[in-house]
């Protein structure tokens, strides 16, 4: 008898769902997207209603073949990718590919991977949501039009290989504008005061200067701004009398926050755990799809993690209530069940992020989870449970004292009832900030008076948490896109993370300024937010997707044509004059990064390295002269100088090109140079070009390669091969060792750029028994040690290395 087929996104879900659906269903995985626009062409027919030219993603041919075969055997196909735009798009593309194999195709969605949720979804199967798919399709085409049409202009005028993006460029502008504010900031001196006072009853207490001449004091505003003013105020205070001016006491309630949505989870995980947005979503994905919990088997721990709704299902509220009453007592549960209001414009299709089963407390799951999964689950569990608990209650005391023309303030706080704080890791239970019993008019003794010179600080750089919060507040992007936006900014080297804060690079500045000048509407925050609203209108059926694209290109194409003519190479006034020809030096971008190049190029080829100081001013980095290095060439005796290539710094003979001797070196703490002698090379063969020895060598970024010992007279070289055939169907390449610019080793196809397959771990020529991917990789897992694992996204197969 034919079975029903359920198609999900990831192989991990296959394992979780198969466990509780039994033998009546086949469950297969699409392993993410199966079709997309072509990688090397625009793939959009603008003259024919923006018709997209979709194709099967290279490497997914075997997956599609397997899905077609399963659909042909099935009685009914249920498409069950994630419940969002991307999931609807995956479902739509799978349906297009298998429609000739099966007449019965339906869409099901579930917010949590439990037997009850999946069975309810099967009972409520629906047709595919064409409007939601159109919304995702419009977004994809918009991004393709912007990226493919603007990027070549940037290649011509800034640097090859960089890109523009409809949303990422606006996010970059936020970083750049903040950095410009910081550079333009002028610090202002101010002197905050603190006074330790004591009354008739102990203990003494500290107060802060609150008002001066009736005006609130604040850094950069009305304040004591010079040392002379500070000394004069100090003398007046010492000779004056502090008197209690006012005492206010009241009970205050603190309400719990709603359960997590995508943006708030990313913010808290960044601030409290140090996780990037990408890492947070990756860990949350594993918790959602299911993890191994000993005798319980594969168990899904949280609900779907891409949401902007704070709605909670009634059965989840009831489970939380039972657990709260059991663990904390009835006084920790509110008088009525808490419901939170989702903000306007949010998609309320599914719930907030919460534990699937609240009784699976962090203590229960801790023995079974890697550290990063446990910490994130604990964060989600505590936030959800707290959201359903009673308010915390405090007794607040505020004391105001006066002395001459000044007012001073102290605040005390005493916890009366912990409420929801009882479930939080850092609960302030028992913590108090006590103030003594004071009465109005009571004289106070000055025990100590502190004053300190300070300077106002520039606006802070964005952290991942504050950037996500700002993007959300401005309506830029959606929950599912925040992590990708941030990753793109870092991957394109438009910004760096310095002490967990975004610092835009010179490249980021130039790209942002060029786009802001020539594509003002595209870089406008309001325009980008309005486009997100229009995409929501497409999803809700209020706007036709092709009409949206037509309206966009009506303004975009003329702007693009103008930019092609008007955009020139960015020339920044660096204030640096070439010491060889006297012409201005400008910032340029090469394979190794930015540098100062003479504007008289190619007649003058002078270049210099530089850095910026705190004010953003250019400072030339002076390299020691060859004679000052004290390193002579061991082949010709001439001095050696520091030189640079796309692989980094090295010492090169000043006798070049007559002498091509080079040496590696490291800089010592005192600035001196120490030669790094190479180990005796390993001979691995004979050069096919000149008959010399082939040596195994290591690039400056870490990867190994094979090269002729007679270099530079013979330039033969080849990458270091793993001996494993590229898994992409039809590709004749093999996987070879490479390293990124940041020194991370990976293994990519030798046919690159024709084939872009790559993995981070050492490949093994063995197919995955769960998803049939042609290779596995060797990797180390904290909870399992060294294993063979499937590198395919979404597949969680692994086995001990000794098997």
N, C-alpha and C positions, 0 to 999 in steps of 0.2 A: 504494500500500500504506500502511495507517495506520501512524503513528509512535507511539512511546511518549512520554508527556509527563512531564517532571520539573518540579515546582513548588517553588521555593525562596523565601526571604524577600525578598532584595534583588536589584535589577537588576544590581548589581555581580557577584553570583555567577552570574547568567545569562551574562554575558560570559566569565567565567573557565571555567565548566563547558562552555559551548558550544564553546570553543576545542578541547578535547580529546575531546569525545564525538562530534563530527561530525554528519552529516546524518540519522542514524538516530533522533535524538531532537529533540523540541521542548522548549525550556526557557523557562518563564515565572516571573514573580515575583509574590508576593502583596503585596509592598511593606509588610511588617510584618503587624500584625493586620488582619483584615477584618471581624470581628464583636466586639461587646462589649456590656456592659450599657448601657442608655440613659443619656445624660449628665444629664438633668434629673429622672429618676425613680429610685426605689430599684431597681426592676427585678428584685426577688426576691419570689417568692410564698412567704412564710414558713408559710402555712397549708397549703401543698400540697407538702411535702417540700423546701422551699427551691428550688423550680423557678426557674431564671434565665430572664429574658425578653430573650434576645439580639436584637440588630438589627445590620444592616450599618452600619459606622461611616460617618457623613456624609463625603462626598468619595471614598469607595471604591467607589461604584456602578460606575464604568467599569472598575475593576480586576476586580471580581467578574464583570462581563459578559464581559470578555476571557478570564478563567479558565474560565468555563462554555463559551464557544465553543471554546476549545482542548481542553477535556475531551471535548466531544462528538465531536471529530475523532480523538481518541487511541484507541489500542488498549488501553493500560494507563497508569494515572496513578500516578506515584510522588511521594509527598509528602515533601519534603526540607528543611523548616525546621530551625533549629538544634537540636542534640541536648540539650535540657533541657526543663523544665516548660513554659516559655513557647513553645518551639518545638513541643512536643506539642500545646499548646492551639491554636496557629495551624493546625497540620495538621488537628486535629479540626474546627475551624470551617470550613476550606476544604472538607473532606470532606463536611460537612453541606450546604454550599451547592452542591456539584457532584455529589452522589450520584445525582441523577436524570439526569445527563448521561453517567455512566460507571459500569459495573458492576464494573470491575476497578480497585480503589484499594488501594495498599499504602504503607507507611511505610518510608523508608530514612533512615539516619543515617550521617554521616561526621565524623570529628574533624578532618580536614584536607582542603582542597580540592585534591586531586591526582587524576590519571587513575586510578591504582591504587586509591585510597581510594573513589572514586565507583563504579568498576566492582565492587569487592568489596561495596559497599553494595547495589548493584542485584542482585547474586547472592544476597544475604542479606536480601532484602525481607521485612518482617514486617507483620502486622496492626497497626493503631493500638493504642497502649498506653492502654487505658481507665483504668487505675488512676493512671497518671501525669497524665492529663488531669483526672481527678477531684481529684487533689491540687492542681493549679493552679486548678481551678474553686472548690474550697473556700477557697483563699487569697484569690481574687478576691472571693468573696461575703463572707468574713470582713471584708476591708478595706472593702467597700461598706457593710456593716451598721454597722461602727464609725464610719466617716467620715460617712455620711448621718444617723446618729442622734445623734451627739454634737455635730457641728459646729453645728447650729442652737442648741443650748444655749449654746455659746460665743459665738455671734453676739449672743444676747440679753444675756449677762452680761459680755462682754469687748469684742468688736469684730466688726463685720460683715465677712464675706468670709474669715475665717480658718478653719482646719480642724484636725481631730484625725485621727490615724492610728494604727493598731494597733501598728506598729513604730516609726514616726517619733517618736511621743510618748515612748516609752521611751528612745530615743536623746536626745531633748531633755532628759529628766530627768537623764541622765548629765551633760550639759553644765551644767545648772542646779545640780545637787548639787556639782559640782566648783567652780563659781563661789562657792557658799555657803561651801565649805571655805576658799577663798582669802580671802573677806571676813572670815571668823572667825579667820583665822590671826594669831598673835601672833609677830612675829620675835624670835629669841633671839640675843644677842651671842655670838660665839665667836672665838677667836684661833688660826688654824692656824700652825704653825711649819715652816720648812724650814731645813736646815743643809747647807752645802757643806763636805765633808770631804775630806782627802787622806791617803793612807797611804804606805807605803814605795815603792810603784810608781805611776807616773802612769796615767791622768789623775785630777784631782780629780773628785768626783761629788756629786750632790745627793741628800739623803735627806729623808724626811718623818716628822714625829712620828707614831708608830704607836700606842704604848701609854703611858699615864700611870698610875702606881701599879698596874700589872698589868691595867688595863682599856683596851680599844680606844677611841680617841678618835674622835668623829664629831660632825658639826654637830647641835646641838639635843640631844645626849646628853652623855655624859661627855667633858668638854673643858675647856680653859681658857676661862672665860666672862667675865672682866673684865680691864680694863687693868692693875689692880694685880696680879692673878694672872700676867698675861703678863710684867710687869716682873720679878716675883719669880722666875719660871721662867727668864727670860733671864739674870739674875744667877747663878742656880745652874748653868746650863749653861756660862756663860763661865768659872766657877771650877772646874768639874768636868772630867772626862776622858772623851772618847769612845773606846770600845774595841770592836773587832769581836766580836760575840757569837755569830754563826752565819753560815755560808756554805753555800748549797745550790745545786748545779748539776745540771741534768737536761735531757734531750732531750724536747721536746714536739711532738706532731703536731696539726695543725689540719685537721679534715675539711671538705670543701666542703658547702655547704648544698644541699638538694634544689632541683630546678627550680621555677619559679614556679607558684603557684596564683593565683586571682583576688585574694585578699586581700593576699598578699605582693607581687604585682606592683603593686597600688595603693599599698601602703605605700612600696616602694622608689621608684616613680615620683614620689611626692609628696616624699620626703626628698631624692632625688638629682637629680631633674629639675624639681621645683616644679610638677608636673602635679596637677590636681585628680582625684578619682576618676572624675568624669564624662569629663574630657578623656582620661584614660588609656584608658578603655573605648572611647571613640569612635575614638581612634587605633588601638588594638588591633583593633577591628572592621574597619578598612580593611586592615590588614596580613593579617588572616585571610581576607577576601573576595577579595583580589587587588589588586596594584598593577602599573603598567606598568614593565617592566624592559628597555627598549630592544628589542633583537632577540629577547629571550625572550618578549616580549609580556606579557599579563596573567598574573601569577604570584602565587599565594598564598604568603605568607612564614611565617606562624605557624599553629599548631594552634588549636583553639577556646579562647577566652579566658575562658569562664565555667565554672570547674571548681574543685573542692576536693580533687582527686586528684593525687598526685605520681607516679603510675605512668607509665612510659615504654615505648613499643613497642620490641620487640627489634630491628627493622630500624633504628630511629632510634639505638639504642645502638650498633649495628654501624657506622653511618655516622659517629657521633661518634668511635668508636674508631679508624677508619681515618684520620680527619682529625688526631686527636691524635698518632698514631704518625708521620704524615707531617710535621707541623709542629713537634712538640716532642720526639719520640723516645720509645722504649719505657719509659724510666724515669719519664715523666710519666703513664703509664697504670697504674691499680692492678692488683694481682695477680689480682683477679677483678672482673667487671663490677659496677658499683654499682647497687643497687636500693634504693629508699626506701619506707618503710612509711607508707601513708596513715592518718591518724588515724581513730579510731573515730567512726562516725556520718557520715563523709564519703560523698558519692556517687561511686562508683568507675566510673561508666559510661564515662568517657572520660579521656584522658591529662592530664598536666600541660601547662602552656603551654611550648612549645618551638618552635624553627625547624623548618619542614617539611623543609628541605634544609640541613643544617649547612654544606655547601660554599659556600652563598651567604653568605659572610662579610660583616661590616659594610663592609669595604673594597670588596667587589664591588658592593653595592647602593647605596652612598652617592651616586654620581652621579645616581641615578634617583629618590631619595626626598626629599620635603620634610624640613626639619630635624627636626620633631617626630616624624615616622615613623621617620627614621633613628635618632634617639636612643633611642626606645623599643625598636626592633628590636635595637639594639646591646646594650641592657640584657638583653633576653630571650636573645639568642644567647650572651652571655658567661656568664650564670647557668647555662644548660643545659650548655654545654661544660665549665664548671668542675665541674658536678655529676658528670661522668663521668671526672674526672681524679684523679690521685694526691694524697694529702694533702701539705700543706706541712709542713716540719720546721724547728723552731727549737731553739736552745740557750739555755735560760733560766738566769739567775743571780739569786739573791735573797740580798742581804746585810742582816743585822740588826746594828745597833750599839746600845750602851747607854751611858747617862750618868746616873748616879744612879738616880732612880726612873723614868726614861724609856727607851723603846725606839724606835729609828728604823729605817726600812726603805727600801731602794732595790732596784729591779728592773732587770735588764739583759736584753736580747733580741738574739739574733743569728740571722739567717736562714741555715739550712744548705742547704735545698732548697726552691725555690718551689712545686713541684707545681702545683696548680690556680691559684695566684696568678699564674702566668705568663700566663694568658689574660685576667686582669682588667685594666681600664683603669688603676687606681691600684695597681698591683702594688708591694709593698714590696721588690722585688728590690734587694739591695745596701744596704738601710737597716739600721742597727744602733743599738742603745743599749748602748754599751760600759761595762763596769765594770772597774776595774783588778784585778789578781791580789791577793787579800787572804787572810789566814790568821786563824783564830780566836785572840783574845787580842791581836791587833795594835793598838797605840795609833794613834789617828787625830787629825790636827790639824784644829781648827775654823778654816776659812778665812772663812766668812761665816755669819751667822745672820739669817734673815728671819722677822719676825712681822707679821701683818696683821689688822686688825680687820675682821670680816665679820659678816653677819647671815643667819640661816637664811631660806630663800625659801619662799613658799607653794607648794602643789602646782601644777604647770604646767597651763595650759589644754590642752585636747585640740587636736592638729593633726589634719588629715585622716588621716594615717598612724596616729597613736595611737588615734583613734576607731575606725577600721576594725579595728585589732588588738583593741581592747576588745570591739567588737561580736562579732567572731569568737570570742574567748575565752569570752564569756558565752552564746554560742549564739543571739544576736539577729539575725534576718535570715539571708540566704543570699548566696553570692557574687554572684548576679545582682542583688541588691537594695541593696548598700552604696552605690553611686553615687547611686541614686534617693533613698535616705534622706537623704544629705547635701545633695543638691540641693533637696529639699523644705524642709529646715530653713532654708536660705539664701533660697529663693524666697519663703517665707512670712514672712521677716524675723523668725524666732524666734531667729536668731543671725546675727552678722556675723563676717567673717574679719578679724582685726586682727593684722598681722604673721604671717599664715598660721596663726593660732590662733583657735579658736572662742570668741567672747564672746557669751553669751546676751543678748538685748535685754530691755527691761522687759516687752515683750509675751511673750517666751519664758518669763520668770519667772512671769508671771501665769497663762499657759495651763498650764504644768507644775504649778504649785501647785494650781490648780483641779482638774485631772485627778487629781492625786495624792490630793487630799482626797476626791473623790467617786467615783473609779474606781480603788480601790486595787489590785484584782486585775489590771486591765488594765495598770496602770503598774508592776507588779511584774516585775522582771527574770526571776525564776525562772518565773513564769507564762508570759511571752512565749517564753522558751526552750523550755518544755515544749510550747507550742503548735506551735513549729517541728518538734519531734520527732514530734508527732502527725500533722502534715502529711506528714512522711516516712513514717509508718506507713500513711497513705492511699496514698501512691505505691507502697509495697511490698505493698499488699493486706491489711494487718493490721487496718485500721480502715475502716469505711464513712464516706464523706464527709458524708452527710446526718446520720449519728449524731454526728459531730464537731460539726457546726453546731448540732444540737439540744442537745447538752451545753453548748455555749458560750452559746447564747441563754437557756438555763434559768437561768443565773446573771446574764447580762448584762442582760436585759430588766428584771428587778426593780430592779437597780442603776440603770439608766437612768431608770426611773419616779421613783425616789427623788431622783436628781440634778435632774430637772426641777423638783421641789418645793423642794429644799434649796439648790441652787446659787444664790447671789446675786452681785451685783457685787462684785468683789474690792476691798476697801478696805485699802490699805496705810498703816501709820503712817509718814508721811514726816517728822514732826517739824517741819513748816512750817505756820505759822498765817497765815491770810489777813489781809493788812494793811488790808483794807477792812471786814470784818465780824467778824473774830476767830475764825472757825470753822476747823477743820483743813482743810488742802489735801490732795487725794489725786491719785494718778497716774491719768490718763485717756488714752484713745487716740483720735486723730482721723485724718483723711485724710493729714495731714502728719506724723504720728508721735505720740510721747507728749509730754504736758505736765502741769503741775500745774493742777488745777481746784479751785475752792472747793467744799467739800461742801455749802455752802448753795445750790447751783444749784437752780432757776433764779432765786431771789431775788437771789443774788450771782453775777455772771458773771466774777469776777476769775480770770485765768489767768496762769501764769508758766512760763517755760522753765527747765529744770534740767539738771544733770549729776550724775554720781556720782564721788566721789573714790576713791582706791585701796582704801579700807575699805568702799566701797559706800554711803557716807553721801550723802544728798541735799544738793546745793548749788544754790541758786537762781542763775540767770544774770541778772545785773543789766544791763538795757538802759539806755543814756543817755536822759535826759529829752529831749523834743523841742527844748527851748531849747539843750541841750548839743550837739545835732547841728550846729547852725549852718546848717541848710538851711531856707529859707523858701519857701513856695509861690509860684510865679511867676504864679499866677492871682488869689490873694486876699491874699497877704502873710502869712498865718498860718504858724506853724512846722509842719514836716513831721516825722512820727514813723515809726519802724520798725514795720511791720505784717507779718502773715503770712497766706498763703492756702495752699491745697493744692498750689500750684505753687512755693512758696518765699517768700522775704522780698522786700519792696518798701517804698518810702516812700509814705505816704499822708498827705494833708492832715488836720490836726487839726480842720479845719472841716467834716469829713464829718458829716452827709450833704449840707449846703448846698454844699460844694465837694468834688468827687469826683476831684480831680487826683491822679495817681500818677506815680512815677518809679522806674526801675530804678537799682540802685546796686551797688557792690562795696566790700568792706572792705579797707582798706590794711593793711600790716604794722603800722603804729603804732596801729591801731584806729580811725582816722578813716574817714569816709564819702566816697566819690567818686561823683557822679552819672554814670550812663552814658546819654549822649544817644543817642536812637534815630536811625537813618538815615532819610532821607526815604522814606516808604512807596511801594511799587510799586502803582500803580492797575491793577486787573485786571478791573474791570467796574462795573456799576451795581447798587445794592442793590434787590432786588425789594420790600422792605418800605417804605422811605422815599425812595428815589430818590437817596440819597447815593452817594459813591464806595465801591467795595469795595477794600480794601487787602490785600496779601499780608503776613502777619505771622508772627512766630516765637514759639512758646511758650517759657516759661522752661526747659523740659526739652529744647528743641531742634527739635521738629517744626514744620513750617509749617502755617498755616491761613489762611482768608480771612474777614475780618470787616468790618463797616460802619465807616466813618470817623466816624460820628456816635455811636459808643458813648460813654457808657452810655445816651444817650437812645434809641438804636436798638441792640438786642442781636442783630441778625441775624449769623449766622456759619455757615460750612460748612468741612468738612475739605478739605485739599489733595489733589486726586485725581490718581492716576497715569494715569487713562484706560484702565486694564486691567480687564476684567470679572473678577469673582470666579470662580475655576475650579471651585468646588463646584457640582455639577449641581443645577439647579433654583433656585439663588440668583440674585437679580436685582441684587445689590450690585456695587460696584466697589472696587478696592483703593485705600485712601487712606493718606496719611502720618500716622504717630503716633509718639510717643516714650514710653519707659518712665519710671518714676519716677527711674531712675538716669541718664536722658539718652540712652539708646540708641535710635536711629531704627529703626522697623520699618514694615511695610505690612500693614494689616489690612482686612477686609471692612467696608464702610460699613453693613452690616446688623447689625453686632455690637450686642447679644449674641445675636441670633437666629442669626447665622453667626459662627463663631470662627476662620475661616481667616486665617492670617497668615504672612508671610515676613520675613526680616531684610534682604533685599537688594531693590534696585529691580526691579520686575517688568516683563517684556516679553511682549507678546501673541503668543507663538510656542510651539507644542506640542513636547514632548520626543520626538525620534525613537526613543528606546529604550523608554520606559515610557508614552508617550502622555499624560503629564500636560499639561494645557492651557496652562501658562505656563512660561517660563524666567526666570532672574534674572541681572542683571549683578553679577559679583563679581570680586574680585582674588585670584588665587592666586600664591603666591610663586614656584612653579616655572613657571607659564604666563602670568603677567600677568593682564590683564583678559579675562574670558571670559564667555560666556553658559553658564549651568549649570542643571541641573534641581534644583529645591528639594525634590523628593520624597525622603523619607528612604530611604536604601538605594540610590538611583539615582546613579551616578557620572558621568553624561553631562556633558560640557562641550566647548565649541569656542571658538576664538579669536574675539574680538569683531568682527574685520574680515570674518569669513565670514558 
